[in-house]
Amino acid sequence: MNPAEEGDAFWGRRPFAWVGFGILVVAIPLIGFAVESGRPLGEVLPTVNAILNGTSACFLFVGYRAIRARNIALHWRCMLSATAASALFLASYLVRFALTGVHRYPADDWTKSVYVAILGTHTALAATVPFLAGITLFLAAKKRFHRHRRIARWTFPIWMYVSVTGVVVYLMLYHLAPLRAR
């Protein structure tokens, strides 16, 4: 059976099994540890968001490697899992924002300029990811692979950048800045 038929056979039987499995194995235990800390939800959600961003980045990387190796079934599962992690991130981020609002960078040194530059590019590109990812997944699901590949060449690096810089923003705001502000 060639990889395309293998992917069709797999998805015909269990369309979202691997998405759930990936989220359960990677993100849920880490989120459980964060919530178990006993801190208020508004304080835990930034860590949860960073975990979800990191999870998305991992799935994107493995999915990229899978398609380079022509493992279409694994690529599809990873991309759906990255989408699920990103969707969970967005929901969690909106809840965090509703609970605690805007967080200012507390340090006033050179790291603030780096933080603002990373945050600015992260935010601008993050606004494009749901549209790019949605179109890219839609084209793959419809088996319009020529158009899928063309847009995926833009979607992948932007989505990966947003996922990785989301973790960097978290580390700078919640771990580096408090040290620098002292």
DRENPA-3360 file (N, C-alpha, C; in nm, 2 decimals, always signed):
BEGIN
1 = MNPAEEGD = +0.09/-0.12/+0.00/+0.00/+0.00/+0.00/+0.09/+0.12/+0.00 ~ +0.06/+0.22/-0.09/+0.15/+0.34/-0.09/+0.11/+0.43/+0.02 ~ +0.19/+0.53/+0.05/+0.16/+0.62/+0.17/+0.03/+0.69/+0.16 ~ -0.01/+0.73/+0.03/-0.14/+0.80/+0.02/-0.26/+0.71/+0.06 ~ -0.25/+0.59/+0.01/-0.36/+0.49/+0.04/-0.36/+0.46/+0.19 ~ -0.24/+0.45/+0.25/-0.22/+0.42/+0.39/-0.29/+0.53/+0.47 ~ -0.26/+0.66/+0.43/-0.32/+0.77/+0.50/-0.48/+0.77/+0.49 ~ -0.53/+0.74/+0.37/-0.67/+0.73/+0.35/-0.73/+0.62/+0.43;
9 = AFWGRRPF = -0.67/+0.51/+0.44/-0.72/+0.40/+0.52/-0.72/+0.43/+0.66 ~ -0.61/+0.49/+0.71/-0.61/+0.53/+0.85/-0.72/+0.63/+0.89 ~ -0.73/+0.74/+0.81/-0.82/+0.84/+0.84/-0.97/+0.80/+0.82 ~ -0.99/+0.70/+0.74/-1.12/+0.65/+0.72/-1.17/+0.58/+0.85 ~ -1.08/+0.51/+0.92/-1.11/+0.44/+1.04/-1.12/+0.52/+1.17 ~ -1.02/+0.61/+1.19/-1.01/+0.69/+1.31/-0.96/+0.83/+1.28 ~ -1.05/+0.92/+1.23/-1.01/+1.05/+1.18/-0.94/+1.14/+1.28 ~ -0.97/+1.13/+1.41/-0.91/+1.22/+1.51/-0.84/+1.15/+1.62;
17 = AWVGFGIL = -0.82/+1.03/+1.60/-0.75/+0.95/+1.71/-0.62/+1.00/+1.75 ~ -0.54/+1.03/+1.65/-0.40/+1.08/+1.67/-0.39/+1.22/+1.72 ~ -0.49/+1.30/+1.69/-0.49/+1.44/+1.74/-0.51/+1.43/+1.89 ~ -0.61/+1.35/+1.93/-0.64/+1.34/+2.08/-0.52/+1.27/+2.15 ~ -0.47/+1.17/+2.09/-0.35/+1.10/+2.15/-0.24/+1.20/+2.17 ~ -0.21/+1.28/+2.07/-0.09/+1.37/+2.08/-0.12/+1.47/+2.19 ~ -0.23/+1.53/+2.20/-0.26/+1.63/+2.30/-0.26/+1.56/+2.44 ~ -0.32/+1.44/+2.45/-0.32/+1.37/+2.58/-0.18/+1.34/+2.62;
25 = VVAIPLIG = -0.09/+1.29/+2.54/+0.04/+1.25/+2.58/+0.13/+1.37/+2.60 ~ +0.12/+1.47/+2.53/+0.22/+1.59/+2.54/+0.17/+1.70/+2.63 ~ +0.05/+1.75/+2.60/+0.01/+1.88/+2.66/-0.07/+1.85/+2.79 ~ -0.16/+1.76/+2.80/-0.24/+1.74/+2.92/-0.16/+1.72/+3.05 ~ -0.06/+1.63/+3.05/+0.01/+1.61/+3.17/+0.09/+1.73/+3.22 ~ +0.14/+1.81/+3.12/+0.21/+1.93/+3.16/+0.11/+2.04/+3.22 ~ +0.00/+2.04/+3.15/-0.10/+2.14/+3.20/-0.15/+2.09/+3.34 ~ -0.17/+1.96/+3.36/-0.20/+1.91/+3.49/-0.11/+1.95/+3.60;
33 = FAVESGRP = +0.02/+1.94/+3.57/+0.12/+1.99/+3.67/+0.11/+2.13/+3.70 ~ +0.09/+2.21/+3.60/+0.07/+2.36/+3.62/-0.05/+2.39/+3.70 ~ -0.16/+2.33/+3.68/-0.28/+2.35/+3.75/-0.27/+2.30/+3.89 ~ -0.21/+2.19/+3.91/-0.19/+2.13/+4.05/-0.11/+2.22/+4.14 ~ -0.04/+2.32/+4.09/+0.04/+2.41/+4.17/-0.04/+2.48/+4.28 ~ -0.17/+2.49/+4.26/-0.26/+2.56/+4.35/-0.27/+2.71/+4.33 ~ -0.21/+2.76/+4.23/-0.22/+2.90/+4.20/-0.35/+2.93/+4.13 ~ -0.40/+3.06/+4.13/-0.52/+3.10/+4.06/-0.51/+3.07/+3.91;
41 = LGEVLPTV = -0.62/+3.05/+3.85/-0.62/+3.02/+3.71/-0.55/+3.12/+3.62 ~ -0.57/+3.25/+3.65/-0.50/+3.36/+3.58/-0.35/+3.35/+3.58 ~ -0.30/+3.29/+3.69/-0.15/+3.28/+3.70/-0.10/+3.15/+3.64 ~ -0.19/+3.05/+3.62/-0.15/+2.93/+3.56/-0.16/+2.93/+3.41 ~ -0.25/+3.00/+3.36/-0.28/+3.00/+3.21/-0.16/+3.05/+3.13 ~ -0.07/+3.14/+3.17/+0.04/+3.17/+3.09/+0.13/+3.05/+3.07 ~ +0.15/+2.97/+3.17/+0.23/+2.85/+3.16/+0.16/+2.75/+3.07 ~ +0.03/+2.73/+3.08/-0.05/+2.65/+3.00/-0.03/+2.69/+2.85;
49 = NAILNGTS = -0.04/+2.82/+2.83/-0.03/+2.87/+2.69/+0.11/+2.84/+2.63 ~ +0.21/+2.86/+2.71/+0.35/+2.83/+2.66/+0.36/+2.68/+2.63 ~ +0.30/+2.60/+2.71/+0.30/+2.45/+2.68/+0.23/+2.42/+2.55 ~ +0.12/+2.48/+2.53/+0.04/+2.46/+2.41/+0.12/+2.51/+2.29 ~ +0.18/+2.63/+2.30/+0.26/+2.68/+2.19/+0.38/+2.58/+2.16 ~ +0.45/+2.54/+2.26/+0.56/+2.45/+2.24/+0.51/+2.31/+2.18 ~ +0.40/+2.27/+2.23/+0.34/+2.14/+2.17/+0.31/+2.16/+2.02 ~ +0.25/+2.27/+1.99/+0.22/+2.30/+1.85/+0.35/+2.30/+1.77;
57 = ACFLFVGY = +0.46/+2.37/+1.82/+0.58/+2.37/+1.75/+0.64/+2.23/+1.73 ~ +0.63/+2.15/+1.83/+0.68/+2.01/+1.82/+0.61/+1.93/+1.71 ~ +0.48/+1.94/+1.71/+0.40/+1.88/+1.61/+0.43/+1.93/+1.47 ~ +0.45/+2.06/+1.46/+0.48/+2.12/+1.33/+0.62/+2.07/+1.28 ~ +0.72/+2.06/+1.37/+0.85/+2.01/+1.33/+0.84/+1.86/+1.29 ~ +0.78/+1.78/+1.37/+0.77/+1.64/+1.33/+0.69/+1.62/+1.20 ~ +0.58/+1.70/+1.18/+0.50/+1.69/+1.06/+0.59/+1.74/+0.94 ~ +0.67/+1.84/+0.96/+0.75/+1.88/+0.85/+0.85/+1.77/+0.81;
65 = RAIRARNI = +0.91/+1.71/+0.91/+1.01/+1.60/+0.88/+0.94/+1.48/+0.82 ~ +0.81/+1.46/+0.86/+0.74/+1.35/+0.80/+0.71/+1.37/+0.66 ~ +0.67/+1.49/+0.62/+0.64/+1.51/+0.48/+0.77/+1.51/+0.39 ~ +0.88/+1.55/+0.45/+1.01/+1.54/+0.38/+1.04/+1.40/+0.35 ~ +1.00/+1.31/+0.45/+1.03/+1.16/+0.43/+0.92/+1.09/+0.36 ~ +0.82/+1.17/+0.31/+0.71/+1.12/+0.23/+0.61/+1.03/+0.32 ~ +0.61/+1.06/+0.44/+0.52/+0.98/+0.53/+0.39/+1.07/+0.55 ~ +0.30/+1.06/+0.45/+0.19/+1.14/+0.44/+0.09/+1.13/+0.56;
73 = ALHWRCML = +0.07/+1.00/+0.61/-0.02/+0.98/+0.72/+0.03/+1.04/+0.85 ~ +0.16/+1.03/+0.88/+0.22/+1.09/+1.00/+0.21/+1.25/+0.98 ~ +0.24/+1.30/+0.86/+0.23/+1.44/+0.84/+0.09/+1.50/+0.87 ~ -0.01/+1.43/+0.82/-0.15/+1.47/+0.84/-0.18/+1.47/+0.98 ~ -0.15/+1.36/+1.05/-0.18/+1.36/+1.20/-0.11/+1.47/+1.27 ~ +0.02/+1.49/+1.24/+0.09/+1.60/+1.31/+0.03/+1.74/+1.28 ~ -0.01/+1.76/+1.16/-0.06/+1.89/+1.13/-0.20/+1.91/+1.20 ~ -0.28/+1.81/+1.20/-0.41/+1.82/+1.28/-0.38/+1.84/+1.43;
81 = SATAASAL = -0.28/+1.77/+1.48/-0.25/+1.79/+1.62/-0.19/+1.93/+1.65 ~ -0.11/+1.98/+1.56/-0.06/+2.12/+1.57/-0.18/+2.21/+1.57 ~ -0.28/+2.19/+1.48/-0.40/+2.27/+1.48/-0.48/+2.27/+1.61 ~ -0.49/+2.15/+1.66/-0.57/+2.13/+1.79/-0.49/+2.20/+1.90 ~ -0.36/+2.19/+1.91/-0.29/+2.26/+2.01/-0.30/+2.41/+2.00 ~ -0.29/+2.46/+1.88/-0.30/+2.60/+1.85/-0.44/+2.65/+1.89 ~ -0.54/+2.57/+1.85/-0.68/+2.61/+1.89/-0.70/+2.61/+2.04 ~ -0.65/+2.51/+2.11/-0.66/+2.51/+2.25/-0.58/+2.63/+2.31;
89 = FLASYLVR = -0.47/+2.67/+2.25/-0.39/+2.78/+2.29/-0.48/+2.91/+2.28 ~ -0.54/+2.93/+2.17/-0.62/+3.05/+2.14/-0.73/+3.06/+2.25 ~ -0.80/+2.95/+2.27/-0.91/+2.96/+2.37/-0.85/+2.99/+2.51 ~ -0.74/+2.93/+2.55/-0.68/+2.95/+2.68/-0.62/+3.09/+2.69 ~ -0.57/+3.14/+2.58/-0.52/+3.28/+2.58/-0.63/+3.38/+2.60 ~ -0.74/+3.36/+2.53/-0.85/+3.45/+2.54/-0.91/+3.45/+2.69 ~ -0.91/+3.34/+2.75/-0.96/+3.33/+2.89/-0.86/+3.40/+2.98 ~ -0.73/+3.38/+2.96/-0.63/+3.44/+3.04/-0.64/+3.60/+3.02;
97 = FALTGVHR = -0.65/+3.64/+2.90/-0.66/+3.79/+2.87/-0.79/+3.84/+2.94 ~ -0.90/+3.77/+2.94/-1.02/+3.82/+3.00/-1.00/+3.82/+3.16 ~ -0.93/+3.73/+3.21/-0.91/+3.73/+3.36/-0.81/+3.83/+3.41 ~ -0.70/+3.85/+3.33/-0.59/+3.93/+3.38/-0.55/+4.05/+3.30 ~ -0.60/+4.06/+3.18/-0.57/+4.18/+3.09/-0.43/+4.18/+3.04 ~ -0.38/+4.30/+3.00/-0.25/+4.32/+2.94/-0.14/+4.31/+3.05 ~ -0.03/+4.24/+3.02/+0.08/+4.23/+3.11/+0.19/+4.32/+3.06 ~ +0.24/+4.41/+3.13/+0.35/+4.50/+3.09/+0.48/+4.43/+3.13;
105 = YPADDWTK = +0.58/+4.46/+3.04/+0.72/+4.41/+3.07/+0.78/+4.49/+3.18 ~ +0.81/+4.43/+3.30/+0.85/+4.50/+3.41/+0.99/+4.56/+3.41 ~ +1.08/+4.50/+3.34/+1.22/+4.55/+3.33/+1.23/+4.67/+3.24 ~ +1.32/+4.76/+3.27/+1.34/+4.88/+3.18/+1.48/+4.89/+3.14 ~ +1.53/+4.79/+3.07/+1.66/+4.78/+3.01/+1.66/+4.73/+2.87 ~ +1.77/+4.69/+2.82/+1.78/+4.65/+2.68/+1.69/+4.53/+2.65 ~ +1.66/+4.45/+2.75/+1.58/+4.33/+2.72/+1.43/+4.37/+2.68 ~ +1.39/+4.49/+2.73/+1.26/+4.54/+2.69/+1.25/+4.56/+2.54;
113 = SVYVAILG = +1.35/+4.62/+2.48/+1.35/+4.64/+2.34/+1.34/+4.51/+2.26 ~ +1.42/+4.41/+2.30/+1.42/+4.28/+2.24/+1.28/+4.22/+2.26 ~ +1.22/+4.23/+2.38/+1.09/+4.17/+2.41/+0.98/+4.24/+2.32 ~ +0.99/+4.37/+2.31/+0.89/+4.44/+2.23/+0.90/+4.40/+2.08 ~ +1.02/+4.39/+2.03/+1.04/+4.35/+1.89/+0.99/+4.21/+1.86 ~ +1.02/+4.12/+1.95/+0.97/+3.98/+1.94/+0.82/+3.98/+1.95 ~ +0.76/+4.04/+2.05/+0.62/+4.05/+2.07/+0.55/+4.11/+1.95 ~ +0.60/+4.21/+1.89/+0.54/+4.28/+1.78/+0.53/+4.19/+1.66;
121 = THTALAAT = +0.64/+4.12/+1.62/+0.64/+4.03/+1.51/+0.55/+3.91/+1.54 ~ +0.56/+3.86/+1.66/+0.48/+3.75/+1.70/+0.33/+3.78/+1.69 ~ +0.29/+3.89/+1.74/+0.15/+3.93/+1.73/+0.10/+3.95/+1.59 ~ +0.18/+4.03/+1.51/+0.14/+4.05/+1.37/+0.12/+3.92/+1.29 ~ +0.22/+3.83/+1.31/+0.21/+3.71/+1.23/+0.11/+3.61/+1.29 ~ +0.09/+3.62/+1.42/-0.01/+3.53/+1.49/-0.15/+3.56/+1.43 ~ -0.18/+3.68/+1.39/-0.31/+3.71/+1.34/-0.33/+3.64/+1.20 ~ -0.23/+3.60/+1.13/-0.24/+3.54/+1.00/-0.25/+3.39/+1.01;
129 = VPFLAGIT = -0.20/+3.33/+1.12/-0.20/+3.18/+1.13/-0.33/+3.11/+1.12 ~ -0.44/+3.16/+1.19/-0.56/+3.08/+1.17/-0.61/+3.08/+1.03 ~ -0.59/+3.18/+0.95/-0.63/+3.19/+0.81/-0.54/+3.10/+0.72 ~ -0.41/+3.12/+0.74/-0.32/+3.04/+0.66/-0.33/+2.89/+0.69 ~ -0.34/+2.85/+0.82/-0.35/+2.71/+0.86/-0.48/+2.66/+0.81 ~ -0.59/+2.73/+0.82/-0.72/+2.68/+0.78/-0.72/+2.66/+0.63 ~ -0.67/+2.75/+0.55/-0.66/+2.73/+0.40/-0.57/+2.61/+0.37 ~ -0.46/+2.60/+0.43/-0.36/+2.50/+0.40/-0.43/+2.36/+0.43;
137 = LFLAAKKR = -0.49/+2.35/+0.55/-0.56/+2.22/+0.58/-0.68/+2.19/+0.49 ~ -0.75/+2.29/+0.46/-0.86/+2.27/+0.37/-0.82/+2.22/+0.23 ~ -0.71/+2.28/+0.18/-0.66/+2.23/+0.05/-0.61/+2.09/+0.06 ~ -0.55/+2.05/+0.17/-0.50/+1.91/+0.18/-0.62/+1.82/+0.19 ~ -0.72/+1.86/+0.27/-0.84/+1.77/+0.29/-0.91/+1.75/+0.15 ~ -0.91/+1.85/+0.07/-0.97/+1.84/-0.06/-0.88/+1.78/-0.17 ~ -0.76/+1.74/-0.12/-0.66/+1.68/-0.21/-0.62/+1.77/-0.33 ~ -0.61/+1.90/-0.30/-0.56/+2.00/-0.40/-0.41/+2.02/-0.36;
145 = FHRHRRIA = -0.33/+1.92/-0.38/-0.20/+1.92/-0.32/-0.10/+2.02/-0.39 ~ -0.12/+2.06/-0.51/-0.04/+2.16/-0.57/-0.06/+2.29/-0.50 ~ -0.18/+2.33/-0.49/-0.21/+2.46/-0.42/-0.17/+2.45/-0.27 ~ -0.19/+2.33/-0.21/-0.16/+2.31/-0.07/-0.01/+2.33/-0.05 ~ +0.07/+2.27/-0.13/+0.22/+2.29/-0.12/+0.26/+2.44/-0.14 ~ +0.20/+2.51/-0.23/+0.23/+2.65/-0.25/+0.21/+2.73/-0.13 ~ +0.09/+2.71/-0.06/+0.06/+2.80/+0.05/+0.13/+2.74/+0.18 ~ +0.15/+2.61/+0.18/+0.22/+2.55/+0.30/+0.37/+2.61/+0.31;
153 = RWTFPIWM = +0.43/+2.65/+0.20/+0.56/+2.71/+0.20/+0.56/+2.84/+0.28 ~ +0.45/+2.90/+0.29/+0.43/+3.03/+0.37/+0.38/+2.99/+0.51 ~ +0.28/+2.91/+0.51/+0.22/+2.87/+0.64/+0.32/+2.82/+0.74 ~ +0.39/+2.72/+0.70/+0.48/+2.65/+0.79/+0.58/+2.74/+0.86 ~ +0.66/+2.82/+0.79/+0.75/+2.91/+0.87/+0.69/+3.01/+0.95 ~ +0.57/+3.06/+0.91/+0.50/+3.17/+0.99/+0.45/+3.10/+1.12 ~ +0.38/+2.99/+1.10/+0.32/+2.92/+1.21/+0.43/+2.87/+1.31 ~ +0.54/+2.82/+1.26/+0.65/+2.78/+1.35/+0.71/+2.89/+1.42;
161 = YVSVTGVV = +0.73/+3.01/+1.35/+0.78/+3.13/+1.42/+0.69/+3.17/+1.53 ~ +0.56/+3.17/+1.50/+0.46/+3.22/+1.60/+0.46/+3.12/+1.72 ~ +0.47/+2.99/+1.70/+0.47/+2.90/+1.81/+0.59/+2.91/+1.89 ~ +0.71/+2.92/+1.83/+0.83/+2.93/+1.90/+0.84/+3.06/+1.98 ~ +0.81/+3.17/+1.91/+0.82/+3.30/+1.98/+0.71/+3.32/+2.09 ~ +0.61/+3.24/+2.08/+0.51/+3.24/+2.19/+0.57/+3.19/+2.32 ~ +0.66/+3.09/+2.30/+0.73/+3.04/+2.42/+0.83/+3.14/+2.46 ~ +0.90/+3.20/+2.37/+1.01/+3.30/+2.40/+0.94/+3.42/+2.48;
169 = VYLMLYHL = +0.83/+3.47/+2.43/+0.76/+3.58/+2.49/+0.73/+3.54/+2.64 ~ +0.67/+3.42/+2.66/+0.64/+3.37/+2.79/+0.76/+3.37/+2.88 ~ +0.87/+3.31/+2.83/+0.99/+3.30/+2.91/+1.05/+3.44/+2.95 ~ +1.04/+3.53/+2.85/+1.09/+3.67/+2.88/+1.00/+3.74/+2.98 ~ +0.87/+3.74/+2.96/+0.78/+3.81/+3.04/+0.77/+3.75/+3.18 ~ +0.77/+3.62/+3.20/+0.74/+3.56/+3.33/+0.86/+3.51/+3.40 ~ +0.97/+3.50/+3.33/+1.09/+3.44/+3.40/+1.21/+3.54/+3.39 ~ +1.24/+3.60/+3.27/+1.36/+3.69/+3.26/+1.33/+3.82/+3.32;
177 = APLRAR = +1.21/+3.88/+3.28/+1.18/+4.02/+3.32/+1.18/+4.04/+3.47 ~ +1.12/+3.95/+3.55/+1.12/+3.96/+3.69/+1.26/+3.96/+3.75 ~ +1.35/+3.89/+3.69/+1.49/+3.89/+3.74/+1.56/+4.02/+3.71 ~ +1.53/+4.07/+3.59/+1.59/+4.20/+3.54/+1.53/+4.32/+3.62 ~ +1.41/+4.31/+3.66/+1.34/+4.43/+3.73/+1.39/+4.45/+3.87 ~ +1.46/+4.35/+3.92/+1.51/+4.37/+4.06/+1.61/+4.47/+4.08;
% end
